[in-house]
Amino acid sequence: MIARKTLKRFVESLKGNENQRAVQSALDAWFHEVRSAGWKGPADVVKAYASASIVGSDRIVFNIKGNSYRLVVAVSYRLQIVFIKWIGSHAAYDKIDVKTVRYDHQTS
């Protein structure tokens, strides 16, 4: 289970940006893949997404649109729930603490 509304809100925040359509396509593809993934642990994530970065026991960073954007999630493998913690540009990602960041409707 994933809150798709968060992804849609981020795409809407890119209105007028030349990347909006490409980011939407990338996030839509990611959403559909992850929704049916059934990961049992971090090794399953890396098997499906070689470029994903495992950060701690439940945090994962995904590269979106050729690494122009980053998506930070927390995963409950037991409950099969993916919590979006942060999404934004790669430049904004460099300014956050990936291990503690929480989604607050203020994406970059």
PyMOL commands that set and color helices and strands:
alter all, ss='L'
color gray80, all
select helices_A, chain A and resi 4-13+20-35+42-48+90-93
alter helices_A, ss='H'
color red, helices_A
select strands_A, chain A and resi 53-55+59-64+69-76+81-89
alter strands_A, ss='S'
color yellow, strands_A
deselect
rebuild
show_as cartoon
